[in-house]
């Protein structure tokens, strides 16, 4: 049955009258069970129908209970979580009581029946239709130059390493269950079987995060194939134990990981991922209230070995910074967790399209770079092109890219998906090769979680234009992990592919030309017309693990 909002309000009015009057203690559990059953029925309707009205109704139901007593709402959701989510009780409790208070505060501040409910259901669950973009048109300090000039390349290339989604798990145990009943396996849990059904190798598993030795081994391999000028790290150090992450766990995990990365013997320019926070994903804004200064201060300390003092101070303020590794070249590191759809702080003030002024800050940095004649790389964790980025923020970011590309913004680099992907940005008008103005490189993850080979990337970059002339992706074949253990050997890191060679076979380009947005647009056209080209991309997207669902151009792309 389709539950409408008026019916829901009526039923919750009954609940309100029940809870408003003093009741004997003996009746308390009965009333709590009644509330639990009501909320469960609302959530079951959402899962069964996947309809927008049902989703909004469920949010309103939870909000009304939270208005009476937040703990009743949390307890009710915790009670129904195992049966609805199929997660274990400890995982449910960890998630409900860490994420739940922020969700409830946002629900209490939101106008759920006035549009916020549909917005949340669309952004988090993809159930409601996409609302219209409401963030409007940006005003920039100066108009875009009439004929912006991209500097000619110098002809000198340097190596830049791209690491992303490190996700090291210091609790990884060789021999532990790799096919467990938790979101993250290869650990010894209280309910782990005495004998594993699938035993975790010492080097990792497709269902687990990176054991410490995997990342350490990767760092010893890099110098055998590259002498990087510097490296970028596009976020996410802690593991995927999302129901357990807290301040006390993430701070030492991050400090330990960055100490290991320091062994690369090259400066690393990092960015903040959604897993850096504890609890995971939750980055408070000025409007929401809340304090994350402990994280920014901790990261500033971790990164101070690579950053100048002014950048370190910037990190302490809001987790973002700008730095100039060489004259005429600047890196802007964004904290774009303020667009992340699972950052539940954002839903209490949905008309705050630029939480914490990150877009405003970015514009100021880009304008200063334009005035100084600098080329810029933007690095961040969540790619604004991804559905994981709130669409209003993404729309503002797109305007920024259009304003400062291609003459200021040379390249963009993100992570988060764990896949090997890319995104393109276009100027106003048609999506064509001539109108393609910027590329966003989405780096492959170090972690194999889930169903991926571990990997990293080396870019060949011109030292004047700061454009990418080739992208070399390296992987290790994790399906051989058991044999590495048996033989006492180590991962078989190797070049998976060169983008210039692999895709240049379908779209040839001049030897002196970079891998430009225009070229990448032509590559996407080859994907549409040449099945072999797309299937090659799809294999590389999963880092040649061969474990992601096959896709055919005449069918919808499978989603994970």
Secondary structure, DSSP 4 states (H G I P E B T S, - for coil): -PPPHHHHHHHHHHHHHHHHS---HHHHHHHHHHHHHHHHHHHHHHHHH--HHHHHHHHHHHHHHHHH-HHHHHHHHHHHHHHHH---HHHHHHHHHHHHHHHHHHHHHS-GGGTHHHHHIIIIIS-SPPPPP-S-----SSPPPTT--PPPP-S-EEEEEEE----B-TT--TTSBSS-SSSS-SS--TT--SS-SSBPPSS--TTS-B-HHHHHHHHHHHHHH---SEEEE-S--S-S-TTT--HHHHHHHHHHHHHHHGGG-S-EEE---GGGSSSTT----TTT----HHHHHHHHHHHTTTS-HHHHHHHHHHS-EEEEEETTEEEEE--GGGGBTT-GGGGG-TT-TTGGGHHHHHHHHHHHHHHHT-EEEEEEEE-TTSTTB-HHHHHHHHHHHHHHTTTTEEEEEEESS-S-EEEEEE-SS--STTTEEEEEEEPPPSS-TTT---EEEEEEEETTT--EEEEEEEE--GGGHHHHHHHT-----EEEEEHHHHHHTTS---TT----HHHHHHHHHHHHH-HHHHHHHHHHHTTT---SPP--TTSPPP--
